[in-house]
Amino acid sequence: MNFALKESARAGLIGGVVSAVVAFLIAYYFAPFPLTLVDNSIGNGMSGFFSGLVSGFIGVFIVLKKQAS
């Protein structure tokens, strides 16, 4: 049980850092300085979606790597 807790904390930390970086990059390059509230909402939705997607894939890959070894 201790191993599972340790690995889930590690995967969560890595996923959180990657999510922050992806959200920053999307906000900086693809949705900079929104002119309207709708543009701001679309930019926030895009960054949240893609950062969650990348974070989820990283978590799955970490689990699959640990199961394979």
PDB file of N, H, CA, C and O in Angstrom:
ATOM      1  N   MET A   1       0.830  -1.199   0.000  1.00  0.00           N
ATOM      2  CA  MET A   1       0.000   0.000   0.000  1.00  0.00           C
ATOM      3  C   MET A   1       0.868   1.254   0.000  1.00  0.00           C
ATOM      4  O   MET A   1       0.527   2.245  -0.644  1.00  0.00           O
ATOM      5  N   ASN A   2       1.968   1.215   0.705  1.00  0.00           N
ATOM      6  H   ASN A   2       2.245   0.409   1.229  1.00  0.00           H
ATOM      7  CA  ASN A   2       2.850   2.364   0.763  1.00  0.00           C
ATOM      8  C   ASN A   2       3.422   2.686  -0.617  1.00  0.00           C
ATOM      9  O   ASN A   2       3.577   3.853  -0.977  1.00  0.00           O
ATOM     10  N   PHE A   3       3.734   1.636  -1.385  1.00  0.00           N
ATOM     11  H   PHE A   3       3.607   0.688  -1.092  1.00  0.00           H
ATOM     12  CA  PHE A   3       4.270   1.818  -2.728  1.00  0.00           C
ATOM     13  C   PHE A   3       3.252   2.515  -3.633  1.00  0.00           C
ATOM     14  O   PHE A   3       3.614   3.411  -4.396  1.00  0.00           O
ATOM     15  N   ALA A   4       1.988   2.111  -3.552  1.00  0.00           N
ATOM     16  H   ALA A   4       1.694   1.384  -2.931  1.00  0.00           H
ATOM     17  CA  ALA A   4       0.944   2.721  -4.379  1.00  0.00           C
ATOM     18  C   ALA A   4       0.758   4.186  -4.022  1.00  0.00           C
ATOM     19  O   ALA A   4       0.584   5.020  -4.911  1.00  0.00           O
ATOM     20  N   LEU A   5       0.791   4.508  -2.758  1.00  0.00           N
ATOM     21  H   LEU A   5       0.932   3.830  -2.035  1.00  0.00           H
ATOM     22  CA  LEU A   5       0.640   5.895  -2.321  1.00  0.00           C
ATOM     23  C   LEU A   5       1.809   6.739  -2.813  1.00  0.00           C
ATOM     24  O   LEU A   5       1.626   7.863  -3.282  1.00  0.00           O
ATOM     25  N   LYS A   6       2.993   6.191  -2.703  1.00  0.00           N
ATOM     26  H   LYS A   6       3.141   5.278  -2.323  1.00  0.00           H
ATOM     27  CA  LYS A   6       4.190   6.905  -3.148  1.00  0.00           C
ATOM     28  C   LYS A   6       4.159   7.155  -4.657  1.00  0.00           C
ATOM     29  O   LYS A   6       4.472   8.253  -5.117  1.00  0.00           O
ATOM     30  N   GLU A   7       3.785   6.143  -5.411  1.00  0.00           N
ATOM     31  H   GLU A   7       3.532   5.251  -5.038  1.00  0.00           H
ATOM     32  CA  GLU A   7       3.737   6.285  -6.874  1.00  0.00           C
ATOM     33  C   GLU A   7       2.627   7.233  -7.320  1.00  0.00           C
ATOM     34  O   GLU A   7       2.813   7.996  -8.268  1.00  0.00           O
ATOM     35  N   SER A   8       1.476   7.193  -6.648  1.00  0.00           N
ATOM     36  H   SER A   8       1.325   6.573  -5.879  1.00  0.00           H
ATOM     37  CA  SER A   8       0.389   8.096  -7.025  1.00  0.00           C
ATOM     38  C   SER A   8       0.746   9.540  -6.693  1.00  0.00           C
ATOM     39  O   SER A   8       0.384  10.449  -7.440  1.00  0.00           O
ATOM     40  N   ALA A   9       1.450   9.767  -5.586  1.00  0.00           N
ATOM     41  H   ALA A   9       1.744   9.029  -4.979  1.00  0.00           H
ATOM     42  CA  ALA A   9       1.896  11.117  -5.247  1.00  0.00           C
ATOM     43  C   ALA A   9       2.911  11.617  -6.273  1.00  0.00           C
ATOM     44  O   ALA A   9       2.878  12.780  -6.676  1.00  0.00           O
ATOM     45  N   ARG A  10       3.808  10.734  -6.686  1.00  0.00           N
ATOM     46  H   ARG A  10       3.835   9.790  -6.357  1.00  0.00           H
ATOM     47  CA  ARG A  10       4.810  11.099  -7.695  1.00  0.00           C
ATOM     48  C   ARG A  10       4.144  11.431  -9.030  1.00  0.00           C
ATOM     49  O   ARG A  10       4.466  12.440  -9.657  1.00  0.00           O
ATOM     50  N   ALA A  11       3.218  10.579  -9.457  1.00  0.00           N
ATOM     51  H   ALA A  11       2.957   9.759  -8.948  1.00  0.00           H
ATOM     52  CA  ALA A  11       2.516  10.822 -10.718  1.00  0.00           C
ATOM     53  C   ALA A  11       1.698  12.107 -10.656  1.00  0.00           C
ATOM     54  O   ALA A  11       1.641  12.858 -11.629  1.00  0.00           O
ATOM     55  N   GLY A  12       1.072  12.358  -9.522  1.00  0.00           N
ATOM     56  H   GLY A  12       1.118  11.747  -8.731  1.00  0.00           H
ATOM     57  CA  GLY A  12       0.293  13.583  -9.364  1.00  0.00           C
ATOM     58  C   GLY A  12       1.153  14.828  -9.406  1.00  0.00           C
ATOM     59  O   GLY A  12       0.763  15.837  -9.993  1.00  0.00           O
ATOM     60  N   LEU A  13       2.312  14.764  -8.791  1.00  0.00           N
ATOM     61  H   LEU A  13       2.629  13.944  -8.314  1.00  0.00           H
ATOM     62  CA  LEU A  13       3.226  15.903  -8.795  1.00  0.00           C
ATOM     63  C   LEU A  13       3.749  16.181 -10.207  1.00  0.00           C
ATOM     64  O   LEU A  13       3.778  17.328 -10.652  1.00  0.00           O
ATOM     65  N   ILE A  14       4.156  15.135 -10.892  1.00  0.00           N
ATOM     66  H   ILE A  14       4.133  14.203 -10.530  1.00  0.00           H
ATOM     67  CA  ILE A  14       4.642  15.305 -12.260  1.00  0.00           C
ATOM     68  C   ILE A  14       3.520  15.830 -13.159  1.00  0.00           C
ATOM     69  O   ILE A  14       3.739  16.736 -13.963  1.00  0.00           O
ATOM     70  N   GLY A  15       2.331  15.265 -13.023  1.00  0.00           N
ATOM     71  H   GLY A  15       2.153  14.528 -12.370  1.00  0.00           H
ATOM     72  CA  GLY A  15       1.195  15.728 -13.815  1.00  0.00           C
ATOM     73  C   GLY A  15       0.827  17.173 -13.526  1.00  0.00           C
ATOM     74  O   GLY A  15       0.462  17.916 -14.437  1.00  0.00           O
ATOM     75  N   GLY A  16       0.920  17.575 -12.271  1.00  0.00           N
ATOM     76  H   GLY A  16       1.216  16.971 -11.531  1.00  0.00           H
ATOM     77  CA  GLY A  16       0.617  18.964 -11.917  1.00  0.00           C
ATOM     78  C   GLY A  16       1.608  19.945 -12.502  1.00  0.00           C
ATOM     79  O   GLY A  16       1.222  21.010 -12.984  1.00  0.00           O
ATOM     80  N   VAL A  17       2.877  19.598 -12.463  1.00  0.00           N
ATOM     81  H   VAL A  17       3.191  18.733 -12.071  1.00  0.00           H
ATOM     82  CA  VAL A  17       3.905  20.473 -13.032  1.00  0.00           C
ATOM     83  C   VAL A  17       3.732  20.582 -14.547  1.00  0.00           C
ATOM     84  O   VAL A  17       3.814  21.672 -15.112  1.00  0.00           O
ATOM     85  N   VAL A  18       3.494  19.450 -15.195  1.00  0.00           N
ATOM     86  H   VAL A  18       3.427  18.564 -14.736  1.00  0.00           H
ATOM     87  CA  VAL A  18       3.300  19.471 -16.646  1.00  0.00           C
ATOM     88  C   VAL A  18       2.030  20.243 -17.008  1.00  0.00           C
ATOM     89  O   VAL A  18       2.012  20.972 -18.000  1.00  0.00           O
ATOM     90  N   SER A  19       0.983  20.091 -16.224  1.00  0.00           N
ATOM     91  H   SER A  19       0.997  19.499 -15.418  1.00  0.00           H
ATOM     92  CA  SER A  19      -0.253  20.838 -16.473  1.00  0.00           C
ATOM     93  C   SER A  19      -0.025  22.337 -16.373  1.00  0.00           C
ATOM     94  O   SER A  19      -0.537  23.100 -17.192  1.00  0.00           O
ATOM     95  N   ALA A  20       0.732  22.758 -15.388  1.00  0.00           N
ATOM     96  H   ALA A  20       1.148  22.137 -14.723  1.00  0.00           H
ATOM     97  CA  ALA A  20       1.020  24.185 -15.238  1.00  0.00           C
ATOM     98  C   ALA A  20       1.815  24.712 -16.426  1.00  0.00           C
ATOM     99  O   ALA A  20       1.548  25.807 -16.921  1.00  0.00           O
ATOM    100  N   VAL A  21       2.787  23.936 -16.878  1.00  0.00           N
ATOM    101  H   VAL A  21       3.004  23.047 -16.475  1.00  0.00           H
ATOM    102  CA  VAL A  21       3.606  24.369 -18.019  1.00  0.00           C
ATOM    103  C   VAL A  21       2.764  24.423 -19.286  1.00  0.00           C
ATOM    104  O   VAL A  21       2.867  25.384 -20.048  1.00  0.00           O
ATOM    105  N   VAL A  22       1.938  23.418 -19.528  1.00  0.00           N
ATOM    106  H   VAL A  22       1.854  22.637 -18.909  1.00  0.00           H
ATOM    107  CA  VAL A  22       1.098  23.407 -20.726  1.00  0.00           C
ATOM    108  C   VAL A  22       0.098  24.560 -20.695  1.00  0.00           C
ATOM    109  O   VAL A  22      -0.098  25.234 -21.707  1.00  0.00           O
ATOM    110  N   ALA A  23      -0.530  24.791 -19.558  1.00  0.00           N
ATOM    111  H   ALA A  23      -0.370  24.244 -18.736  1.00  0.00           H
ATOM    112  CA  ALA A  23      -1.483  25.897 -19.449  1.00  0.00           C
ATOM    113  C   ALA A  23      -0.791  27.238 -19.687  1.00  0.00           C
ATOM    114  O   ALA A  23      -1.350  28.115 -20.346  1.00  0.00           O
ATOM    115  N   PHE A  24       0.412  27.401 -19.159  1.00  0.00           N
ATOM    116  H   PHE A  24       0.866  26.688 -18.624  1.00  0.00           H
ATOM    117  CA  PHE A  24       1.161  28.633 -19.379  1.00  0.00           C
ATOM    118  C   PHE A  24       1.472  28.828 -20.864  1.00  0.00           C
ATOM    119  O   PHE A  24       1.277  29.915 -21.408  1.00  0.00           O
ATOM    120  N   LEU A  25       1.958  27.768 -21.514  1.00  0.00           N
ATOM    121  H   LEU A  25       2.117  26.886 -21.073  1.00  0.00           H
ATOM    122  CA  LEU A  25       2.329  27.884 -22.926  1.00  0.00           C
ATOM    123  C   LEU A  25       1.127  28.186 -23.809  1.00  0.00           C
ATOM    124  O   LEU A  25       1.231  28.987 -24.739  1.00  0.00           O
ATOM    125  N   ILE A  26      -0.006  27.559 -23.532  1.00  0.00           N
ATOM    126  H   ILE A  26      -0.090  26.909 -22.777  1.00  0.00           H
ATOM    127  CA  ILE A  26      -1.205  27.841 -24.324  1.00  0.00           C
ATOM    128  C   ILE A  26      -1.671  29.262 -24.095  1.00  0.00           C
ATOM    129  O   ILE A  26      -2.026  29.960 -25.046  1.00  0.00           O
ATOM    130  N   ALA A  27      -1.676  29.701 -22.851  1.00  0.00           N
ATOM    131  H   ALA A  27      -1.388  29.134 -22.079  1.00  0.00           H
ATOM    132  CA  ALA A  27      -2.110  31.073 -22.561  1.00  0.00           C
ATOM    133  C   ALA A  27      -1.149  32.099 -23.146  1.00  0.00           C
ATOM    134  O   ALA A  27      -1.571  33.181 -23.556  1.00  0.00           O
ATOM    135  N   TYR A  28       0.134  31.771 -23.187  1.00  0.00           N
ATOM    136  H   TYR A  28       0.477  30.893 -22.853  1.00  0.00           H
ATOM    137  CA  TYR A  28       1.129  32.727 -23.667  1.00  0.00           C
ATOM    138  C   TYR A  28       1.167  32.805 -25.192  1.00  0.00           C
ATOM    139  O   TYR A  28       1.264  33.897 -25.752  1.00  0.00           O
ATOM    140  N   TYR A  29       1.093  31.663 -25.863  1.00  0.00           N
ATOM    141  H   TYR A  29       1.014  30.776 -25.407  1.00  0.00           H
ATOM    142  CA  TYR A  29       1.270  31.652 -27.316  1.00  0.00           C
ATOM    143  C   TYR A  29      -0.024  31.623 -28.113  1.00  0.00           C
ATOM    144  O   TYR A  29      -0.091  32.214 -29.191  1.00  0.00           O
ATOM    145  N   PHE A  30      -1.065  30.942 -27.605  1.00  0.00           N
ATOM    146  H   PHE A  30      -1.011  30.462 -26.730  1.00  0.00           H
ATOM    147  CA  PHE A  30      -2.269  30.761 -28.408  1.00  0.00           C
ATOM    148  C   PHE A  30      -3.425  31.665 -28.009  1.00  0.00           C
ATOM    149  O   PHE A  30      -4.299  31.923 -28.837  1.00  0.00           O
ATOM    150  N   ALA A  31      -3.464  32.142 -26.814  1.00  0.00           N
ATOM    151  H   ALA A  31      -2.754  31.932 -26.141  1.00  0.00           H
ATOM    152  CA  ALA A  31      -4.577  32.980 -26.368  1.00  0.00           C
ATOM    153  C   ALA A  31      -4.070  34.169 -25.557  1.00  0.00           C
ATOM    154  O   ALA A  31      -4.539  34.391 -24.441  1.00  0.00           O
ATOM    155  N   PRO A  32      -3.116  34.944 -26.100  1.00  0.00           N
ATOM    156  CA  PRO A  32      -2.590  36.070 -25.316  1.00  0.00           C
ATOM    157  C   PRO A  32      -3.537  37.267 -25.325  1.00  0.00           C
ATOM    158  O   PRO A  32      -4.170  37.554 -26.341  1.00  0.00           O
ATOM    159  N   PHE A  33      -3.629  37.944 -24.226  1.00  0.00           N
ATOM    160  H   PHE A  33      -3.114  37.711 -23.401  1.00  0.00           H
ATOM    161  CA  PHE A  33      -4.375  39.190 -24.067  1.00  0.00           C
ATOM    162  C   PHE A  33      -5.753  39.148 -24.714  1.00  0.00           C
ATOM    163  O   PHE A  33      -5.976  39.792 -25.740  1.00  0.00           O
ATOM    164  N   PRO A  34      -6.676  38.400 -24.127  1.00  0.00           N
ATOM    165  CA  PRO A  34      -8.021  38.321 -24.712  1.00  0.00           C
ATOM    166  C   PRO A  34      -8.706  39.678 -24.677  1.00  0.00           C
ATOM    167  O   PRO A  34      -8.588  40.432 -23.711  1.00  0.00           O
ATOM    168  N   LEU A  35      -9.424  39.968 -25.755  1.00  0.00           N
ATOM    169  H   LEU A  35      -9.520  39.356 -26.540  1.00  0.00           H
ATOM    170  CA  LEU A  35     -10.113  41.254 -25.858  1.00  0.00           C
ATOM    171  C   LEU A  35     -11.481  41.232 -25.187  1.00  0.00           C
ATOM    172  O   LEU A  35     -11.945  42.257 -24.687  1.00  0.00           O
ATOM    173  N   THR A  36     -12.121  40.080 -25.173  1.00  0.00           N
ATOM    174  H   THR A  36     -11.744  39.248 -25.579  1.00  0.00           H
ATOM    175  CA  THR A  36     -13.451  39.992 -24.589  1.00  0.00           C
ATOM    176  C   THR A  36     -13.488  38.883 -23.547  1.00  0.00           C
ATOM    177  O   THR A  36     -12.555  38.090 -23.419  1.00  0.00           O
ATOM    178  N   LEU A  37     -14.571  38.851 -22.820  1.00  0.00           N
ATOM    179  H   LEU A  37     -15.329  39.495 -22.924  1.00  0.00           H
ATOM    180  CA  LEU A  37     -14.764  37.818 -21.813  1.00  0.00           C
ATOM    181  C   LEU A  37     -14.898  36.442 -22.463  1.00  0.00           C
ATOM    182  O   LEU A  37     -14.443  35.444 -21.904  1.00  0.00           O
ATOM    183  N   VAL A  38     -15.515  36.386 -23.631  1.00  0.00           N
ATOM    184  H   VAL A  38     -15.884  37.196 -24.085  1.00  0.00           H
ATOM    185  CA  VAL A  38     -15.666  35.109 -24.336  1.00  0.00           C
ATOM    186  C   VAL A  38     -14.298  34.581 -24.771  1.00  0.00           C
ATOM    187  O   VAL A  38     -14.021  33.390 -24.624  1.00  0.00           O
ATOM    188  N   ASP A  39     -13.445  35.455 -25.303  1.00  0.00           N
ATOM    189  H   ASP A  39     -13.670  36.422 -25.423  1.00  0.00           H
ATOM    190  CA  ASP A  39     -12.094  35.029 -25.692  1.00  0.00           C
ATOM    191  C   ASP A  39     -11.308  34.516 -24.488  1.00  0.00           C
ATOM    192  O   ASP A  39     -10.575  33.533 -24.591  1.00  0.00           O
ATOM    193  N   ASN A  40     -11.462  35.173 -23.370  1.00  0.00           N
ATOM    194  H   ASN A  40     -12.057  35.972 -23.286  1.00  0.00           H
ATOM    195  CA  ASN A  40     -10.789  34.742 -22.142  1.00  0.00           C
ATOM    196  C   ASN A  40     -11.302  33.367 -21.703  1.00  0.00           C
ATOM    197  O   ASN A  40     -10.515  32.505 -21.312  1.00  0.00           O
ATOM    198  N   SER A  41     -12.591  33.170 -21.767  1.00  0.00           N
ATOM    199  H   SER A  41     -13.230  33.870 -22.085  1.00  0.00           H
ATOM    200  CA  SER A  41     -13.177  31.887 -21.379  1.00  0.00           C
ATOM    201  C   SER A  41     -12.730  30.769 -22.309  1.00  0.00           C
ATOM    202  O   SER A  41     -12.433  29.665 -21.852  1.00  0.00           O
ATOM    203  N   ILE A  42     -12.678  31.038 -23.593  1.00  0.00           N
ATOM    204  H   ILE A  42     -12.919  31.935 -23.965  1.00  0.00           H
ATOM    205  CA  ILE A  42     -12.226  30.027 -24.555  1.00  0.00           C
ATOM    206  C   ILE A  42     -10.762  29.681 -24.294  1.00  0.00           C
ATOM    207  O   ILE A  42     -10.395  28.507 -24.326  1.00  0.00           O
ATOM    208  N   GLY A  43      -9.929  30.675 -24.040  1.00  0.00           N
ATOM    209  H   GLY A  43     -10.227  31.629 -24.014  1.00  0.00           H
ATOM    210  CA  GLY A  43      -8.521  30.424 -23.736  1.00  0.00           C
ATOM    211  C   GLY A  43      -8.340  29.606 -22.475  1.00  0.00           C
ATOM    212  O   GLY A  43      -7.508  28.700 -22.434  1.00  0.00           O
ATOM    213  N   ASN A  44      -9.120  29.923 -21.434  1.00  0.00           N
ATOM    214  H   ASN A  44      -9.796  30.659 -21.467  1.00  0.00           H
ATOM    215  CA  ASN A  44      -9.045  29.147 -20.189  1.00  0.00           C
ATOM    216  C   ASN A  44      -9.525  27.719 -20.402  1.00  0.00           C
ATOM    217  O   ASN A  44      -8.952  26.780 -19.849  1.00  0.00           O
ATOM    218  N   GLY A  45     -10.563  27.556 -21.193  1.00  0.00           N
ATOM    219  H   GLY A  45     -11.028  28.319 -21.641  1.00  0.00           H
ATOM    220  CA  GLY A  45     -11.056  26.210 -21.481  1.00  0.00           C
ATOM    221  C   GLY A  45     -10.045  25.389 -22.260  1.00  0.00           C
ATOM    222  O   GLY A  45      -9.841  24.210 -21.970  1.00  0.00           O
ATOM    223  N   MET A  46      -9.412  26.007 -23.246  1.00  0.00           N
ATOM    224  H   MET A  46      -9.578  26.965 -23.481  1.00  0.00           H
ATOM    225  CA  MET A  46      -8.390  25.301 -24.030  1.00  0.00           C
ATOM    226  C   MET A  46      -7.220  24.891 -23.157  1.00  0.00           C
ATOM    227  O   MET A  46      -6.769  23.748 -23.216  1.00  0.00           O
ATOM    228  N   SER A  47      -6.730  25.807 -22.354  1.00  0.00           N
ATOM    229  H   SER A  47      -7.097  26.736 -22.305  1.00  0.00           H
ATOM    230  CA  SER A  47      -5.566  25.470 -21.523  1.00  0.00           C
ATOM    231  C   SER A  47      -5.923  24.407 -20.496  1.00  0.00           C
ATOM    232  O   SER A  47      -5.113  23.522 -20.221  1.00  0.00           O
ATOM    233  N   GLY A  48      -7.108  24.477 -19.930  1.00  0.00           N
ATOM    234  H   GLY A  48      -7.767  25.196 -20.154  1.00  0.00           H
ATOM    235  CA  GLY A  48      -7.524  23.454 -18.975  1.00  0.00           C
ATOM    236  C   GLY A  48      -7.692  22.089 -19.620  1.00  0.00           C
ATOM    237  O   GLY A  48      -7.294  21.072 -19.050  1.00  0.00           O
ATOM    238  N   PHE A  49      -8.280  22.067 -20.806  1.00  0.00           N
ATOM    239  H   PHE A  49      -8.603  22.893 -21.269  1.00  0.00           H
ATOM    240  CA  PHE A  49      -8.483  20.800 -21.497  1.00  0.00           C
ATOM    241  C   PHE A  49      -7.159  20.145 -21.859  1.00  0.00           C
ATOM    242  O   PHE A  49      -6.938  18.971 -21.561  1.00  0.00           O
ATOM    243  N   PHE A  50      -6.284  20.901 -22.499  1.00  0.00           N
ATOM    244  H   PHE A  50      -6.463  21.855 -22.742  1.00  0.00           H
ATOM    245  CA  PHE A  50      -5.034  20.305 -22.949  1.00  0.00           C
ATOM    246  C   PHE A  50      -4.087  19.971 -21.800  1.00  0.00           C
ATOM    247  O   PHE A  50      -3.366  18.976 -21.870  1.00  0.00           O
ATOM    248  N   SER A  51      -4.077  20.785 -20.744  1.00  0.00           N
ATOM    249  H   SER A  51      -4.663  21.594 -20.688  1.00  0.00           H
ATOM    250  CA  SER A  51      -3.217  20.448 -19.612  1.00  0.00           C
ATOM    251  C   SER A  51      -3.739  19.212 -18.888  1.00  0.00           C
ATOM    252  O   SER A  51      -2.947  18.386 -18.434  1.00  0.00           O
ATOM    253  N   GLY A  52      -5.050  19.073 -18.774  1.00  0.00           N
ATOM    254  H   GLY A  52      -5.693  19.744 -19.143  1.00  0.00           H
ATOM    255  CA  GLY A  52      -5.613  17.864 -18.172  1.00  0.00           C
ATOM    256  C   GLY A  52      -5.370  16.639 -19.028  1.00  0.00           C
ATOM    257  O   GLY A  52      -5.108  15.556 -18.505  1.00  0.00           O
ATOM    258  N   LEU A  53      -5.454  16.799 -20.340  1.00  0.00           N
ATOM    259  H   LEU A  53      -5.667  17.679 -20.765  1.00  0.00           H
ATOM    260  CA  LEU A  53      -5.208  15.696 -21.261  1.00  0.00           C
ATOM    261  C   LEU A  53      -3.771  15.200 -21.142  1.00  0.00           C
ATOM    262  O   LEU A  53      -3.529  13.998 -21.035  1.00  0.00           O
ATOM    263  N   VAL A  54      -2.825  16.127 -21.160  1.00  0.00           N
ATOM    264  H   VAL A  54      -3.022  17.104 -21.246  1.00  0.00           H
ATOM    265  CA  VAL A  54      -1.419  15.758 -21.050  1.00  0.00           C
ATOM    266  C   VAL A  54      -1.133  15.143 -19.680  1.00  0.00           C
ATOM    267  O   VAL A  54      -0.405  14.155 -19.583  1.00  0.00           O
ATOM    268  N   SER A  55      -1.692  15.713 -18.643  1.00  0.00           N
ATOM    269  H   SER A  55      -2.283  16.515 -18.722  1.00  0.00           H
ATOM    270  CA  SER A  55      -1.486  15.187 -17.299  1.00  0.00           C
ATOM    271  C   SER A  55      -2.044  13.775 -17.163  1.00  0.00           C
ATOM    272  O   SER A  55      -1.417  12.918 -16.540  1.00  0.00           O
ATOM    273  N   GLY A  56      -3.199  13.529 -17.733  1.00  0.00           N
ATOM    274  H   GLY A  56      -3.708  14.225 -18.239  1.00  0.00           H
ATOM    275  CA  GLY A  56      -3.784  12.197 -17.694  1.00  0.00           C
ATOM    276  C   GLY A  56      -2.927  11.176 -18.422  1.00  0.00           C
ATOM    277  O   GLY A  56      -2.723  10.067 -17.927  1.00  0.00           O
ATOM    278  N   PHE A  57      -2.424  11.544 -19.595  1.00  0.00           N
ATOM    279  H   PHE A  57      -2.589  12.445 -19.997  1.00  0.00           H
ATOM    280  CA  PHE A  57      -1.556  10.637 -20.336  1.00  0.00           C
ATOM    281  C   PHE A  57      -0.276  10.336 -19.563  1.00  0.00           C
ATOM    282  O   PHE A  57       0.192   9.198 -19.556  1.00  0.00           O
ATOM    283  N   ILE A  58       0.285  11.338 -18.921  1.00  0.00           N
ATOM    284  H   ILE A  58      -0.096  12.263 -18.926  1.00  0.00           H
ATOM    285  CA  ILE A  58       1.502  11.116 -18.143  1.00  0.00           C
ATOM    286  C   ILE A  58       1.220  10.160 -16.987  1.00  0.00           C
ATOM    287  O   ILE A  58       2.021   9.265 -16.717  1.00  0.00           O
ATOM    288  N   GLY A  59       0.102  10.337 -16.310  1.00  0.00           N
ATOM    289  H   GLY A  59      -0.549  11.064 -16.530  1.00  0.00           H
ATOM    290  CA  GLY A  59      -0.255   9.431 -15.228  1.00  0.00           C
ATOM    291  C   GLY A  59      -0.427   8.006 -15.706  1.00  0.00           C
ATOM    292  O   GLY A  59       0.040   7.069 -15.057  1.00  0.00           O
ATOM    293  N   VAL A  60      -1.096   7.832 -16.844  1.00  0.00           N
ATOM    294  H   VAL A  60      -1.475   8.593 -17.371  1.00  0.00           H
ATOM    295  CA  VAL A  60      -1.290   6.490 -17.392  1.00  0.00           C
ATOM    296  C   VAL A  60       0.044   5.878 -17.789  1.00  0.00           C
ATOM    297  O   VAL A  60       0.285   4.700 -17.521  1.00  0.00           O
ATOM    298  N   PHE A  61       0.909   6.649 -18.418  1.00  0.00           N
ATOM    299  H   PHE A  61       0.714   7.605 -18.636  1.00  0.00           H
ATOM    300  CA  PHE A  61       2.204   6.125 -18.839  1.00  0.00           C
ATOM    301  C   PHE A  61       3.077   5.738 -17.648  1.00  0.00           C
ATOM    302  O   PHE A  61       3.809   4.750 -17.715  1.00  0.00           O
ATOM    303  N   ILE A  62       3.007   6.497 -16.570  1.00  0.00           N
ATOM    304  H   ILE A  62       2.413   7.300 -16.516  1.00  0.00           H
ATOM    305  CA  ILE A  62       3.777   6.154 -15.370  1.00  0.00           C
ATOM    306  C   ILE A  62       3.285   4.837 -14.785  1.00  0.00           C
ATOM    307  O   ILE A  62       4.091   3.991 -14.397  1.00  0.00           O
ATOM    308  N   VAL A  63       1.971   4.658 -14.719  1.00  0.00           N
ATOM    309  H   VAL A  63       1.316   5.345 -15.034  1.00  0.00           H
ATOM    310  CA  VAL A  63       1.402   3.418 -14.180  1.00  0.00           C
ATOM    311  C   VAL A  63       1.778   2.233 -15.076  1.00  0.00           C
ATOM    312  O   VAL A  63       2.169   1.180 -14.574  1.00  0.00           O
ATOM    313  N   LEU A  64       1.662   2.399 -16.402  1.00  0.00           N
ATOM    314  H   LEU A  64       1.344   3.255 -16.810  1.00  0.00           H
ATOM    315  CA  LEU A  64       2.004   1.309 -17.314  1.00  0.00           C
ATOM    316  C   LEU A  64       3.481   0.956 -17.238  1.00  0.00           C
ATOM    317  O   LEU A  64       3.846  -0.216 -17.329  1.00  0.00           O
ATOM    318  N   LYS A  65       4.327   1.954 -17.073  1.00  0.00           N
ATOM    319  H   LYS A  65       4.031   2.906 -16.999  1.00  0.00           H
ATOM    320  CA  LYS A  65       5.771   1.701 -16.954  1.00  0.00           C
ATOM    321  C   LYS A  65       6.068   0.910 -15.680  1.00  0.00           C
ATOM    322  O   LYS A  65       6.882  -0.013 -15.699  1.00  0.00           O
ATOM    323  N   LYS A  66       5.419   1.263 -14.586  1.00  0.00           N
ATOM    324  H   LYS A  66       4.758   2.013 -14.570  1.00  0.00           H
ATOM    325  CA  LYS A  66       5.646   0.560 -13.326  1.00  0.00           C
ATOM    326  C   LYS A  66       5.097  -0.856 -13.370  1.00  0.00           C
ATOM    327  O   LYS A  66       5.689  -1.764 -12.786  1.00  0.00           O
ATOM    328  N   GLN A  67       3.986  -1.060 -14.046  1.00  0.00           N
ATOM    329  H   GLN A  67       3.505  -0.323 -14.521  1.00  0.00           H
ATOM    330  CA  GLN A  67       3.428  -2.402 -14.151  1.00  0.00           C
ATOM    331  C   GLN A  67       4.281  -3.296 -15.042  1.00  0.00           C
ATOM    332  O   GLN A  67       4.361  -4.505 -14.819  1.00  0.00           O
ATOM    333  N   ALA A  68       4.919  -2.703 -16.053  1.00  0.00           N
ATOM    334  H   ALA A  68       4.854  -1.722 -16.233  1.00  0.00           H
ATOM    335  CA  ALA A  68       5.737  -3.493 -16.969  1.00  0.00           C
ATOM    336  C   ALA A  68       7.033  -3.961 -16.310  1.00  0.00           C
ATOM    337  O   ALA A  68       7.585  -4.999 -16.677  1.00  0.00           O
ATOM    338  N   SER A  69       7.507  -3.199 -15.345  1.00  0.00           N
ATOM    339  H   SER A  69       7.059  -2.357 -15.046  1.00  0.00           H
ATOM    340  CA  SER A  69       8.797  -3.566 -14.720  1.00  0.00           C
ATOM    341  C   SER A  69       8.625  -4.448 -13.500  1.00  0.00           C
ATOM    342  O   SER A  69       9.612  -4.834 -12.874  1.00  0.00           O
TER     343      SER A  69
END
